[in-house]
Amino acid sequence: MRYAIARKKMVERQIRGRGITDQKVLKAMLEVPRHLFVEPALESQAYSDSPLPIGYRQTISQPYMVGYMTAALELQGDEKVLEVGTGSGYQAAILARIARKVYTVERIPELARRARRLFDQLGLNNINLKVCDGSLGWASEAPFDAIVVTAASPDIPEEYLQQLADGGRLVIPVGGQEGQLLKRVTRRGDHFETENLLGCRFVPLIGERGWADDEN
C-alpha cells in the first residue's frame, strides 16, 4: 500500500503534473511497480524524481523521462516496439502495458537475466529479450512500429532507420556523452522527418554504431 500511494503521487506530480496527458502512459505507470526494478537498498527512492544506479555503470531513468519518451512514441496499442537498452527492465515493462509486442535488447547479460526474471514475475508475456549489440537494432524482427533508445548515441544509426516501419517513430538521445538532445524521427516512405524534443543526459550507447567501451 505504501508503494501504491508513492506510485500514485509520482504519476500525479512528476508525470501528469509536467504535462504528460496520454492516458495509456499514465495508466501503465500507475500499474508497474517501479520499486521492483531498483536495487533493494534504493527501494525507498524508487518513486523519487531522479535516475538511480542499477549496477554495471547503468541507471534506471528518471520517471518523467520514461513517461515522456513513451508518450513521444504515440502508441495506440497494437504496435510492435523495439527498445534498445533493457537495463532494469522498467521501460520495457511500461511499453508492454501499452503495445502489442515488445522486443528489447541489452548488452550486459546480468542485467538481461535480472530483467527477464521481473518480466516473468509480473506476467509480462509479450516481451522478447535478447543479449546483443543494441546499436545494431534487431534486424531479424524488423520492421518496428516504434523504436525507443535508452542510451545516448553520437548520431542516429542507419540500422534504426531501416528497421522502422513506414509511419513508425524512433525516439533517441543524440549528442556527446556530457549531454544530448532527445530526437523523434518519423518515417514517411523513404523520407525521415526529425524533431528536436528536449535536452537530456543518458548513459552512452556502447556498440558498433555507438561508443566504444574503452571511451568510458
MOQUI-V638120 format. One line per field, one symbol per residue. phi: phi as a letter, one per 20 degrees, with the letter a starting at -180 (. if undefined). A space follows every 50 residues. Layout:
phi = ???
//
This chain:
phi = .gfffffffgffeedffdnedfffffffffeefgffedfgfdgfdgdfea fcfcnlmdcefgggffffffffflfdpdedddddoglfnffffffffdef bcdccbedgfffffffffgffemeedddcceafffdmbgfdfedfbccdd bedfbegggfffeeffnfcddbecqffercdfdcddecmedceddeeafa bcfffeqgddefffed
//
